[in-house]
C-alpha cells in the first residue's frame, strides 16, 4: 500500500549514512558522528509506532542526532576548559617510533582486503579459517590475500620477504 509508513529498517538503511556524513562534518570525528546517529536511531526505534506516522520521521531523528552532538560538544568543551586549568603531572609519552609509522603507512597502501587479512592474522592473531569465516571467503582466498599483502609490505618497507612473512 502506498500509504503505509516506512519501516524502521527502511529508514535506517536509507538515512544512517547520510546523517553520519552530516554529523561527521560537524564533529570532524567519524566515530563520534556514528555514535550520535546510532543513539538517535535507538531513541527513534523505541518510539517508532508514533514516529513512523510523522510526515518526515527522519527530521525527528536528525534533530535528536544534532541535539546529542551539541550536548557532547558542550561536555567536551567544559572538560577541556577544566583540564587546561589543571597542572600537568602526567608523564609525557613518546609518540610512535619510526618503525610503527612506516608500518602504518605501508599498510595504508594495501588494498582493503589484503590489509584486513594481514591485520587480522598478525595483529589480532586470528587463524586463516577464522579470517575466511569472518570475511565470507574461502581459506585459499585468505592465503592469497596474505601472500600478496606480505609481498607488498616487504616491497614497501624494503624488507626481506622472510622478515615480513615471519620465517
Secondary structure, 3 states (H helix, E strand, C coil): CCCCCCCHHHHHHHHHHHHHHHHHHHHCCHHHHHHHHHHHHHHHHHCHHHHCCCCCHHHHHHHHHHHHHHHHHHHHHHHHHHHHHCCCCCCCCCCCCHHHHHHHHHHHCCCHHHHHHHHHHHCCCCCHHHHHHHHCCCHHHHHHHHHHHHHHHHHHHCCCHHHHHCC
